């Protein structure tokens, strides 16, 4: 407040101007109860009769309080002119509290520091962190994966339920036309939750056209809160979904400070695979956002279809041109050009060159060199003219390639776990689109469509989720890790993990690297987590002991990763176990690809199986000399019919 304008100062405005937003999180409060005001009134000379008439009880003035001891949020004293006075004020402060709604997350957003330690020590609290807002990671693609409509289907497919945790769906879309669908089985559990507002209703042609979806709305216009994410995980697990698909992320966090990692651990414990988008923060190193080892992290790659808009200079009848086509130094949505009266925009962009985007006016994005050529034409022609031709489809001979925006590894928390796990189509995907939004969602755009062209790991993640559900339909009893292994071993690693996804091969992987709750308990113990944290998450008597203190290299993961400083050498030993899910009687031989800088040994180098479900263990010893920042090899178990491939990656780590 301005005391120069209000000469009465605090007598005019008290403690100052009201601020409701700050008032919901004051940190400390001066609290008072009826007894405090009784003491105050008694000290002011009121007697017991007057008090009892107001309070309605037997309050009496046995204790006289002073006005200076009333626990009031301001301090005042009265003094005559030219006098000196000293007063002592007794006050007490209370730290504001928070309500606990669920065992695994806190309902309230604001937790003062004075109570964080106290809350963390409460029974049933895994960890204390604010409910932050995460962001959304926003056809032909299935055919490109070798997955046509007439692919072999399981009779169990219509009983598969995929749980979608997102901004909702647009149920009026033709992609959700349920004509010809039979009723759910008695154990059917699919249903939509919360109002259907779409992020993107996902790919126009699904991987499992007869499967069911259960939609859980976690995202709103201002983001996706941790509290909503955890609540949706709880509901999806309780509803009995088979796969959880989640295309959101925030920033790298400790496993038990990350709502997605916590929720995915619970889904893994219940046999449900969580498919996560890797993020859209590439190509920066260590930009992968969802990296817990018990979930599947999916990068985005191109398909063999590109959309281009060609620009023709000159030889254009000027009478056909209304307005101007502007040349911009950078790619924008086009609102500025429209506001200036332009009818088209030619933009220069040296960064995002491997995907198409939608604009609110005719536009073409060119390389910087092409933009320079156009600028030269503008400066040399007396009456420069141009036309932006209709977008056309061309074949991309280089596909699949990981798109520039797809988040990269290495894993920012556990460097010797390879993330992302694999890649799937995520560029220029034809996706069903919400009728609540225009093509671009920007002001000035009045176009509404049923389908749109979308890019992002939010497109690749549903492809992986559909592939996981396809595998699940053939193997209903497989664990989430067995399905993840099948996807990873059936087909550069920091961009695309184990490689491009192949749903058909994943139904018959031959061998799987299976893991369960106890394996991740050992992993977490080895990472320094305590018994109490584990028990709060697992809900049982899991404990960290010498027997359960495992190393990251012994986690039964379908990939192998090791790291050290540049120029140094390192040797790691990996313990692995594979389960036979292919031919009943089979023999697999180890095929090693070890480029310069890597030495790989496998013992034994031959695995023989006599029955389905039989397990065999082996040891992989990798010696790496870091002559460059990253060296990648592979181990393939081959029985002549199945090739079970695992990447082996050594990379440089920095202090």
N, C-alpha and C positions, 0 to 999 in steps of 0.2 A: 504494500500500500504506500501511497505518497503522503507523507506527513506534512509536506509543504502546502498541498492543496487542502488536506483535512487538518487544520490546526489543532483540533481536539485530539488528534493522534488516536491512541487506543480507546479513548472514550467515544470515538466515532465508529471505529471498525473492530474493536476487540482484538482477537488474535489474528485477524486478517481476513482476506477474501476466501470464501468457501471453495474447496476443491474436492468434489466427490470422488474423482478417479483416484487421487492419492489417499483419500480417507478409507478406502477399502483395504488398504495395506499400510497402516500407520507404523507398524513395527512395535511400538510401545504405547500403552494407554494408561491414563490416570483413572482408575476405576473407583467407584464409591457405591455404598449400599444404604438401605434405609437407616441402619444404626448410625452411620456416619452423619446423616442429616439430623437425626435425633440429638446426637451429641452437639452438633452445631446449634440447633435451636435452643437446647438447654443452656448453652453458653451465651446465647443471645438474650436470656432472661425469660424464656417461655417456661411455664410450669407444667406439671404432669397432667392436670385436667385438660389443658388445651391440647397437649400432645395426644392424649388418649381419644379425644374427640376426632382427631384427624386420622390417627393410625388404626383405630378400631380395636386395639389390643391393650395390654397392661403396661405399655411403655411408661417409664418414669424418668425423671431427671436425677438419676443417681450418679451419673458421670457427666460432668460439664466439660464440653470441648471448646476449644477456642476457634475463632474464624480462621486463624492461620494454619490450623491443623486439618481443616477440611481438605480432602484429597482432590483439589480443584486444579484444572490444567493451566491456570494462570496465577500470578502472584501480584497482590496489590497491598499497599499500606497507606494509611491516611496520616497526614502530619500538618500541623499549623505552620504558617509562614515563620521562617527564621528559627524553627526548632530542629533538633536532631533526634532521630529515633532509630532503634535497631530492633528487627523482628526475626524470629527463627521460625521457619516453615518445615513441618514434617510431611514428607510425601512418600508414596510408594508407587512403583511402576509395575505394570503387568505386561508381559510379552503376549501379543495376540496369538490365538490358537488356530488350529486347523482341524477339519473333520476328516476322519478316515472312512472312506466308503467301501473299498474292497481290500482284500488281502494284498494284492500286488500293485495297487496304485492309489494315489491320494486324489481325492475329488477336487480340493481347492487348489487354485493356481499359485497363491501367495503363501510362502512359508518363511517367516523371519529366521534369521541366522540363529537367534537365541534358542530356537526350538528344534533346529535340524538334527542336532546330536541326540536330543531327547526322543524325537520321532524315530530316528534310525534305530534306537534301542528298544522300541516298542515291539511287543509280540505281534507277529504277522506282517511286519513291514520289511520288504526286501531291501529297498533303498529309497532315499528321499531325493527327488529331483522335480523341478517345476514342470508342469504340463505345457511343453512348448508346442509350437505349430510346425508341423512338417509340410513339405511341398509335394504336389503331384509331379510325377515324372511322365509328363505327357508325350477271298481275294486270291491275289496272285501268290502271296507269300507262302501259303500252305503247299501249293503245287511246287514252288521253288524248293521247298524242303523235301520234295519227293513224297508228298502226302496228298494224293488226289482224293476226290470225293468217293471214288469206288474202292478205297483202301479196305482191307479186311477189317471187319468190326467184331467186337465181342458182344455176346448176348447180354452181358452185364452192363453194357455202356449206359443204358437208360436209367440205371440205378446209381450212377456216379453223380456226386454233387460237388461242384466247385464253389467255394466261398469267396466272393469278391468283396474286398475291403477297399472302398473307393468313395467317390462323390455321389454314387447312386447310379441309376440307369434311366433310360427313356423307354418305358415298356411298350409304347406305341410303335416303336421301330419294328420294321419287318424282320430284323434279325432275331426278334423274340416271338415271332409268329409260332404258336404252339399247335397249329393245325396238324392233325395226325398223331399227336402225342397221346399215349395211353395214360391211365391214371397212375399215380405213384403207388408203389408197393406199400404194404402195411407199415414197413419201417421207413417209408419215404419222409424226408425231412426238409425238402426244399421250399423256401419261401423268401419273399423280399421284405426287407426291414427298412423303415423310415422313408421319407418322401423321395421319389425318384428324380433327382437332378443329375445330369450326366457330366462327368469329366470327359470321357469319350466312351461310348457304349461298346467299344472294342471292335475287333476285326469283323468285317462284314460277313465273312464266311468262317464259322467256327471250326475247330478241329474235331469236336465231338458233337455233331448236330443233334443227337438224341439225349445228351447228358443234361443234367439240371444245374441251375445256379441258385445260390442263396446270396443276396446282396445286403451288405451291411454298410450303411452310410457313415463314414468317418470324416469326410471332408466337406467344408463349407467355403464360402467366398473368401474367408480370411485364412484358410489353411486346414490342416488335419491335426487335431490335438492328440497328445499322448493318451489322455484319459479316454477319449473315444476309441482310439486304436486298441487299447487294452481291453476295453469293454467288448469291442467287436470280436477280438480273439476269444474271449470267454464265451460269448454267445455262439460263435461258429463251432467251437469245440463241443459245447453242450448240444448243439444241433446235429452233430455227427457228420460234418462235411468230410470229404475225402482229400481235397486239396485246398489250400488257402492261397489266393493270388493277391499280392499287395504291391502296388506300383507307386509308393510314396517313400520319402526319405528326408532326413534332416542334415545332420553332419556327423562325423565320426565321434562315437561315444563309447565308453566302457560298456561291456556286455550288459551289466545289471543296472546301467543308467539309461539304457536304450529300450524304449517301450516295444519296438519291433522285435529286438533280440529276445526280450523276456517273453513276449507273446509267442514267438516262434519256438522257444524252448518248450513251452507247455504244449504246443501243437505236436512237436516231435515226440514228446512223452506219450501223447495219445495216438501216435501212429499216423499223424497228418503232416504231409510235406508242405512247407511254406515256400512259395516261389516269390522272390523279391526282385524288383528292378535294381540294377547296379547304380543308377543315377545318371544324370545328364551334365556332369561337370567336367567331362573330358576336353582335350586329351591330357590334362594335367596329371602327373604321377600322383599316386596315393589318393585319388579322388573318389574311389569306390565308397559308397555310403552304407550299403547293407552287406555285412561281411561275416556274420556269425556262422560258425562251421556247421551248425545244425539246420541251416536254411540254404536254399538254392539262390545264388546271386547271378542275375542274367544281364549280359551286355547286349548292345543293339548293333545289328549289322545290316548291310544293304541286301537287296534282292536284285534279280536281273532285269529290273524295269526302272527306268528313269523318266522323269517328266522335264521337258525343256521348253522354253519360250524363246523363239528366235526373234531377232530384231533386224528389220530391213531399213537401210538408209537410202534416202533419195527416191526419185521416180514415183512420187506419190502425188496424186491430184490434190491440190491444196483446198479445193472446194469441199473435199470429203473430211477435212480436219476441222474440228471444233475444239478450241482450247489448245493447250500445249502438252507435249511430252517433255518432262523435265529429266535432266541428268543429275543424279545425286551421288555424293562422294561416299555414302555409306548406305547399307541396307536398312530400311525402316518399314513400318507397316503401311505407310502411304498416307496417313492422315494429314500430314503437313502439306503434301502435294495437292490433295483434294481441297484443303482449305484455301490454297493459293489459286484454285481454279484449274489445275492440271487435269488432263484426261488420261494420263499414263505416266509411268515412271520407269526410268532405266537406272539401275543402281549398281554400284561397284562394291564388291566384297571379296577380300582375299582370304577369308577364313572358312565360312560354311559353304563348301563347294560340292558336297556330296548328298544334298537333300533338297527337296522342293518345299516351298512355303506358300501359304495363301495370303493374298493382299486384298485391300479394299478397292483397288483400281487395277486396270491392266498394268502388268509390271514384268520386268525381266531383270535378273541379277547376273551380272557379268563379272568375269575376272578383271583384275585391276588393269592388265595390259589391254583388254578389249575396251575398257572404259577410257583409257588414254587414246585409243584409236578414234573413238567417237568424239572425244573432246577436240582432237585435231580436225575431224570433219566439220564440227560446229564452227571452228575458227576459220576454216578455209572456204566453206560454201557460203554463197551470198544469200541463199534462201534454203537453209537446211531443213529437210523433212525426214520423217521416220514413221514406221508403223511397227507395232508389237503384234506378232503373229500369234495365232491360237496355239496353246500348249499342245505338244505332241508327245507320244510315248516312244522311247527308244530302248534298245537292249543294252544293258550294262554287262559287258563281257568280263569285267573284273570282279563281279560279285561271286561269293559274299566277301565283304570287307567290313571291318568294324568302323562305324561312322565316327566322325571327328568328335561329336559331343558325348559319346558314350564314356562313362567314367572308367578310369583305369586303376589297376593295382600298382604297386603291391598293397597287400592288406595293411592298413595303417595301425592296427592294434596287435595282431598276431602275425608277424611278418612271414612266418614259415607255414602259413596256411594260404594256398593260392586262391585269390579272388580277383575278378569274378570267376564263376565256375564254368560257364559256357556262354555262347552267344546264340541269338535267335533273331529273326527278321524284325526290324524296328524302324525302317526308313521307308517313307512314301507308302504307308499302309492304308488301304481302303478300309475305313472304319465307319460303322454306324454312328450317326451324329444326333445330338439332342435337338428337338424342336424348340427348346427354350433358348437356344443360342443361334446367332447368325454364323456364317462361315468362319469369320475371324473373331467374332465377339467384340469388335471395336466399334465405337461410335461412328456413324456414317455408313456402316455396312447394313444393307437391308435384304441380304440374300439368305434364304433358309433352304437347307438341303437335308436329305435323308442320310447321305453318306458324305464323308469328307476324307481328305488325304492328310494323314497325321504321321509324325515321326517322334520317336522318343523311346527310352527304355520302358516307358509305360505301354508301348506297343509290343516290344519283344517279350516282356514278362508274361502277358497272357498267352503268347505262343508256347512258352515253356510250361505254363500251367496246364494248357490244353494237352501238351505232349505227356506231362506227368499223369494227367487223368486218363489218357489213352493207355499208358502202361498199366495204371491201376486197374483199368477195366479188364485186362487180361490176367492180372495177378492181384486179386483183391486182398490176399493175405500178406503181401510184401510190406515191409516196413518203409517208412519215409526215406531212410538212408539207402535201402536197396533200390528204390525208384530213382533217387538222385544219382547213385552209382551207375545205373543202367543208362541214364541220360548222358552222363559225363564220359563214359568209356566207349561209346559206340560211334564214334566218328573217326615269339609273338604272343604268349600266354597271358600277359598282364592286360591285354586288350580283350582277348576272347576266351581265356581260361582253357578248358579242355577241347574247345573247338565248336563248330557249328552243330546245332541240335539236329538229331535224326530220329524222329519218333518211331518209325517202323522198326529200325534196327534195335531200338531201346526195348522193344517188347521181347526180344530174344538176345540178351547181351552175352550169354554164355556163363560168365562169372560176375558176381557183384561183390563190392566191398561194403559189407553191412556194418552198421553200428547202432547202438541203442543208448538209453539214458546213462547206464553205468560207464560207457566209454566217454561220454561228455563230462560226466562227473570227474573222472580221472583227469581229463584234459583241464578242466577248470581248477581242480586242486593243484595241478602242476603250474597253472598260471597265477597261483597265489590267492585264490579265493578261499574263504574260510568255511568251516563246517556249518556255521549258523546261516550264512547266506545260501548255501546249497540247500539246506533243509527247508528254508522258506520257499524256495523255488520248486523243489522236487516234491515237497509235501510228505516226505518220508524220513527215515533215519540215516540218509546218506551222510557219510563223514569222510573227512580228509585224514588219511593215515598213510603210513609207509606203503601199504599195499595199493592204495588208490591214488598215489601221487604220480601221475603219468606225465610223460613229456609230450610236447606237441608233435614230435616226429613219430610217436607210437599211436596217435589217433588214426583209426582205420579209415583214412580218407582216400578217395580215388585219385588223388594227385600227390606229388612229392615236391616240397619246396625247402630250400635252405638259403641262408644269407650270411654274408660277412662283409668286411670292408674291402674297398677296391685294392687290388694288388695282392691280397692275402689268399691263403689256401685254407680250406676247411673240409672236414670229413664228418658226415652224418650217417647214422644207421637208422633205417626205418623198418619197424616191425609191421607186417601186414598179414591179413587173413582174408581169403576169398571163399565164397560159397558157390557151389556148382548149381546153376539153374538152367543149364543148356542140355547137353546130351548126357544120358545116365552114365555111360561108360565113355570116358574121354581122357585124352592126354594133351596137356598144354605145354608148349615150349616158350621160353622167354626170348623175345627178340628185342635187342637193345640198340637204341640210337644214341650215341654219345659223341657230340661234336668236340672240337678242340676246347680244352678247358674243363671237360667233364670226364671222369672215370666212373663207370657204373658196374657194379657186380651184383648178381642175384643168386641167392642160395636158398633152396635148390633151384636149378634152372629149368627143371621139368616137374610139372604137377600132374599126378594121375588121380582120377576119380572113378569110383565104382558105383556111385549112386547119386541121385538128385538130393540136394540139401547138404551133401558132404562138404566139410570145410578143410582147407589146407592152408598152412601158414608158411611164410617165407620172409627172408630178410633182404633188403636192398641197401647196399652201401654205396654212397655217392661221395666222391672226392671232387671238389671244385676249386679251381684256381681262377680268381676273378680278373681275367685279362680284359674284360669289358663289363659294362654295367649289368648285362643279363645274358645268361647262356641257357638254352633250352634243349633238352633231349626228350627221350620217351622210353617207356617200357611197354611192350605189347605181349600179352599172353595169347598164343595162337594155337588152335587145335585143328586148323584146316578149314573150319566152318565159321568159327567166331574169332574176331580180333578185338581183344579187350585192351584198349589203349589208355595209358595214363601219362600225362605230361610230367617231366622232371625238370624243375626250374631252379637255377641258382641265380641270385641277384645281389647287387651291392646294396648295403644298408649304410645309412649315414647317421652319425651321432645325433 
